[in-house]
Amino acid sequence: MPNKLPPFLRAVKTRRELYSVREFYFDLIDVRNNATLAAAMLVILSNEDPGVVRFQEEEVTTVEEFQEKLLEVTVVRRHGAAGKVACAWRTEDNTAKAGTHYTAGSGVLEFEHGQMVAKLPLTVLPAGRYQLSSTVRILLSNITGGAKFDATTEGGRDLCIATVVIQPDPAVQDRIQRIHSALAVNWTKAHTAKSNWTAWKEQIIDAVKLTDDDEDEEEEEGQEEGASRGRRRGCLQYIGMAMTAVLVVPWKIFFAVIPPPGFCDGWLCFFCSLGGIGLLTAVVGDLAALLGCGCSDSSELVRASGSF
């Protein structure tokens, strides 16, 4: 077996001092190819400085859920951890409203000796929002114990402020979008290249036009037009078409006079359709009452038709 040389390693230590914090960085390097194998950092805090308090993130984003959601906002203490530090905290409305979008809160946040991280609770309420995001602010004030707020953050040395952005749930957005798409009118399809008056004229012509069902099926299937026209109709077919014209065409003409949905964004078609349905109901009810009166005996048919 070939001889295997053990790797020759070298530990490199660097030191940096910032305020009252001492940081040491250790790099483990393979000297054969000068590659860094691992790295570590050692932080030594001062036992005399109480440190600087600030939020870990000045803007926190969360997503609303179907039920109450507990959000924990992180507050950190840097550049020292000596002694006990306390500060007051409270929530403040921005675009979000307490009781509707979140639960208002206040209290005292404490850091024990040597403690570097603390959490603030914020309860996000299910408001059922769809598009708009809302924001609420958390304020830290009245710090004690010798510590200070980070002057580089919003609020300066007197306050420390974090903004919580509450966004709508993507699942709710998708569900509402699907419902909206299902109920919305496809106006692109409704507003064709033809004018509304031309569409109205064509729907009236189609209502009075007598066509054979077999011809319509063949045209939809894309068969040749000449073969469809040349087919001979029998007597029964003409009788069926005549009966259909007598029974169906009057009703088709009656509703064909209703304007298409291109007028007035569809509202004219909507109200005219309601009026047509009401008039048709009244006519059928009167015919049923006449049928009941014309029967020779007062049977169940008479009472049923009279109450239609």
Secondary structure, DSSP 8 states (H G I E B T S, - for coil): --------EEEEEEEEEETTEEEEEEEEEETTTTEEEEEEEEEE--SS---EEEES-SEEEEE--SS-EEEEEEEEEES---S-EEEEEEEEESSS-BTTTB---EEEEEE-TT--EEEEEEEE-----SS--EEEEEEEEEEESS-EE-TTSTTTTT-EEEEEEEE--HHHHHHHHHHHHHHS--HHHHS-SS-HHHHHHHHHHHHH----HHHHHHHHTT--HHHHHHS---HHHHHHHHHHHHHHHHHHHHHHTS--TTGGGGHHHHHHHHHHHHHHHHHHHHHHHHHHHHSSS--HHHHHHHT-
